[in-house]
Amino acid sequence: MAELILSLKDNPYFGAGFGLVGVGTLLAVLRRGLQHSLIFFRRNYMTTLEVTSRDKSFYWLLQWLNSQGRRTQHLSVNTSFQQLGPGKIETHFFFVPGPGVHYIRYSKSWIQVERNREKQMTDFQTGVPFESVILTTFGKKQKLFEDILHNARQSALLMQEGKTIMYTPAASEWRPFGHPRKRRPLSSVVLDKKLAEYIECDIKDFLKNQSWYTERGIPYRRGYLLHGPPGCGKSSFITALAGELEFGICLLNLNQTGLSDDRLNHLLSVAPQQSIILLEDVDAAFASRDLTKENPGVYQGMGKLTFSGLLNALDGVASSEGRIIFMTTNYPERLDKALVRPGRVDVKLLIDYCSDYQLQQMFLKFYPHCNIQQANIFVQEIRQNEIGKSISPAQVQGHFMLYKSSPKLAISNVNKINI
Ligand SMILES: Nc1ncnc2c1ncn2[C@@H]1O[C@H](COP(=O)(O)OP(=O)(O)OP(=O)(O)O)[C@@H](O)[C@H]1O
């Protein structure tokens, strides 16, 4: 045995092999050591923040990176456009760092921005790929990332200032739909005398009095039903009211495919704070449950949403506190009594065809240089006309648009108002 070892010692092939093994082992140890040192270094001398596309801050952060992303040459574009009138479109291109690694300098620190887009993982309902942004910087700088998120939030809110955000359901959550819209002044929607003030006071009173509801064990929510003929300002008023209250609008179409009882319940319970839930044309989703001879067996839920599912969602324990729901319909008589009973609908209001007061006010708003006598002549002319008995503000608005600069022609041509 000793002889064998001695002979191997003098064997050059064995010596070379042994040397190679030794070098290999040394390299493996060094690599391991380097990996451990890197991990140690990252843990102790670097700060990393991961923000995924499922988090609210993700979109704020991307927007914020718009303003910081000019150093990189690898960009993605987010295009937004606004139709300003026929044939007139305003387009904005926002550049954000594309998927990959980028470097930005912020508050005297270099930050690595790594934007990852998963090719295999997509949200199966929206089809949007799962994404994440990882920010990395040297040093223990948690505060720096807090600042960035705070700034990102602030600049996102600034972009929304004076605007109304519309939300639509996307899978199990609400997503902003399109760009925030410029707020419509409440005074631009002319309702009958005191009607607008009444709704505004009611809702403001509700928002001020949470404790009143809690003390009496009444669920803190309020439902409104605005009904009336088309074009009388139901939707416009709700939009303007949301703007006045600085609320967003969650637009929910009950006929939407894939809206099940559970999903509706969930959506109502996760509606963004400070938002109005708007169910337009509620009559279209469910016919009345009252079965009569003329109306046999019309009750049937459409899609997977059932009528009882809707009622449960409206009263549900999960329904977020402080919730405001507006429903609109042109056919209130078609609504089931259970849907509009107090607790589900607390305030029912008819938004009807134009009253004399509305006609007068609309005239003065369109032609501010005219006086009240001219406005009254317009009202008289309208009322003497056959169409004038039931004329909607939308029709009046359309008529004024034809005679933008001539109130005289608007008066003399009332017989030409579009039916
Ligand atoms: N009371 C109003 N004051 C000013 N403009 C109005 C008024 N009512 C309607 N309009 C104008 O008419 C158009 C249609 O109004 P809107 O969509 O609000 O009516 P609606 O009652 O919701 O109709 P529908 O029942 O068909 O949904 C809008 O352009 C709006 O500006």
The ligand as a Gaussian input file, in Angstrom:
#p B3LYP/6-31G(d) Opt

LIG

0 1
 N      -80.696000      69.645000     -16.698000
 C      -79.735000      69.804000     -17.585000
 N      -78.974000      70.908000     -17.590000
 C      -78.007000      71.067000     -18.514000
 N      -77.728000      70.162000     -19.469000
 C      -78.454000      69.047000     -19.509000
 C      -79.481000      68.813000     -18.569000
 N      -80.042000      67.624000     -18.834000
 C      -79.398000      67.127000     -19.894000
 N      -78.448000      67.973000     -20.302000
 C      -77.528000      67.721000     -21.421000
 O      -78.093000      66.694000     -22.233000
 C      -77.187000      65.657000     -22.496000
 C      -77.726000      64.318000     -21.988000
 O      -77.915000      64.375000     -20.584000
 P      -77.821000      63.114000     -19.608000
 O      -77.071000      62.020000     -20.257000
 O      -77.361000      63.608000     -18.302000
 O      -79.354000      62.711000     -19.532000
 P      -79.989000      61.453000     -18.795000
 O      -81.194000      61.959000     -18.090000
 O      -78.980000      60.756000     -17.995000
 O      -80.414000      60.588000     -20.056000
 P      -80.635000      58.984000     -20.130000
 O      -81.834000      58.675000     -19.303000
 O      -80.880000      58.763000     -21.578000
 O      -79.372000      58.352000     -19.632000
 C      -75.890000      66.067000     -21.849000
 O      -75.041000      66.578000     -22.872000
 C      -76.232000      67.169000     -20.887000
 O      -75.235000      68.163000     -20.892000

